[in-house]
Amino acid sequence: MRLGGFRLARRDRASRKLAVVAPIAALLLSIALNLALYVAMGRNPVAVFHAMLIEPVTSWSSFSEVLLKMTPLLLIAQGLAIGFRAKVINIGAEGQFILGAIFASAIPVWFPQVTGAWVWPSMIALGGIGGMLWAIVPAIWRVRLNASEILVTLMMSLIAAQLLNFLLVGPWKDPMGFNFPQSVIFPLDATLPLLFPGTRVNVALAIALIWSVVCWFHIQRSFQGYQLIVGGLAPQAAGYAGYSQSRAIWMSLLIGGLAAGLAGAAEVAGPVGQLQRSIASGYGYSAIIVAYLGGLHPVGIVFSSLLIAILYIGGDNAMVSAGLPIAAVRVFQGSLLVCYLAAITLVRFRLIREPGGLRA
Amino acid sequence: MTSTLNRRGFLQTTAAATLGAGLLPGIARAQGEPLGVALIVPSPFGDVGWSHALAAALEPIKAEYGDRIKVTKLENIPEGPDADRIMNKAVADGNKFLIAGSFGYQNGAMQVARRNPDVSVLHASGFMVAPNFTPFAARNYQGTYLMGMAAAAVSKTGKLGSVSAFAIPELVSSINAFVLGAQAVNPDVEVSVVWVNSWFDPAKEQEAARALLSQGCDVIYSNAQDTPSVVSVCEEAGAYVFNLNSSMVKYAPTKYLGCVATDWTPFFLQSIKAHLDGSFEGHTAYLGLAEGVIKPMDWNADIPADVMTRITETQAQLADGSFHVFTGPIARQDGREAVAEGAALGDEDIVAMDWHVAGVTTPLPN
């Protein structure tokens, strides 16, 4: 790849030291760039910095919201990363998330008076099934028809959003809801138990952490995880070794769909407490960023989901406390990713000046 | 309505508990500190529309109170868990006066009010009330009745249309009043409605407006749309158009029929005063021409002079209460009687309206 008078060359061996320094440098660089922006906007950069990056981790009420926001990102990103490592690119987690939310909502929508300790676990299980069912379609298309799972999963997300709209303006609309496109408010037993009283953090966080451990075992300790990675790194070698490619595609998509479905169920049964259109708020897409930021590694993803959640909550805080417009918040979140990707590129590649490149 | 209240009874119970605790809002406020007022809305403030009108109403109040008030404006906050968190954060930051600018914030805003008895909350378009929680709404139907009279007078096809956000009672009643006003001038008008199920979706609004125009509608009512999309599409197509909240005349300089503007300043000012002197009391605030909240303006010069005279007279009668928009006989879409001859609908029926008057050709989603 050529950039002006320079060329990117892959390093023979990625520097370990750089791999640690680069993300930190990226973070510092984007903070510096944005603080300059806030000064130019006439805002107090210290107040913004405090609201955005310090307060979310020092105030318990803000940090509990970080944990709440992190939960769906962590669940989905761990599932997606398994597929990404096998080079099965499922970018339709948003749709699988919506289906999970819809399946979980079926219980309280059809039985609004339901009670019992079995209700929320069944909703979570149904959500996982819903997400998997939605991922079956792209799996069949890919395995049988060789259609790109990237396109099919993305298009399935658009269909899922329309299905949600249809249910909410039609059969699943709250009959007492003044015609607003939202379902009934779920009864208490159809909502997730809280982990810490006084916050909105619920058992879904525990599920996400257990899920992360399962994913770690899957990639580090299981033969199947090894097969998936080999299939991603060297498809032909995997073929010679007799690892089935279609099995890898099925596994990747089903696990990704399951995780996204669980997250969707946890969202409606957790902080939302009813099925409404705002549940489709982009967790499925953000989780792709989380997965890559975390280096597609289960441990890295725990940290990257925490970081992205802090940025979300911090951004909202900065809006409320430091009077930052929402657009400036988005600029910060975007510039952080750009700096990170640039830094990661420099870890794996180095810039070489082309002979005569300066004249070109 | 009754069953709704039963189903949401848990909130009433908690509201009663707050009352029982006898906590007076506003009293414990530290002296000398400015009052923090937070406004949260679901769409961008922009130059026009619902959110713009809410934000603009705070400007004269800022001018009057100066340093004694500090306003935080939060735009584009989706109704859901994020809004709940942001409202809690605003209150934790010391804001003692919260204006929740959308129906969808109801559950979250009520929780904030319940947990913070020293905070006063104004909530748009809702139905829940607590000692420190006042739902507010504008009697848009008074203004749309007048617009209906003008629309029927300028229409050549006798077909009118409306691009509407959600089929909630507030919007249904303003469409019905529009139809009744039009029928007062031309009893044969037909009105079609397209529900776009969004407050803010320029592409969908344009599409809906074009669909109505292609059906022969030549006056369009942009109902609770927070963008000027419908207005500019109508100007291009040469059809008259009007909207609510704030004037969009600059987007349709020749075909702008008028605006049912809302001026929240008197209401906000009164509520903030009440909060400061400790007399804030939750109640249903249903505000119209009489309170100066509904302000019809920017009437088009194409409206015939005789009809304009009638409109001005009717406006005066609505303001002084000698005329009521929903006075019988009114028939429903299916022909059944909705309001008997000589009777008039009470506020409780208007705020729960879930039926269309005869003359609306499209069915109401249910």
Interface residues (C-beta under 8 A of the other chain):
Chain A: S61 S62 E65 L68 N165 V169 M176 F178 N179 F180 P181 Q182 I185 R200 P271 V272 G273 Q276 S278 I279 S281 I313 D316 N317 M319 V320 S321 G323 I326
Chain B: S3 T4 R7 R8 A38 T72 L74 E75 N76 P78 E79 G80 P81 D82 D84 R85 I86 N88 K89 A90 A92 D93 F103 G104 N107 F127 F166 A167 I168 P169 V172 N197 D354 P365 N366
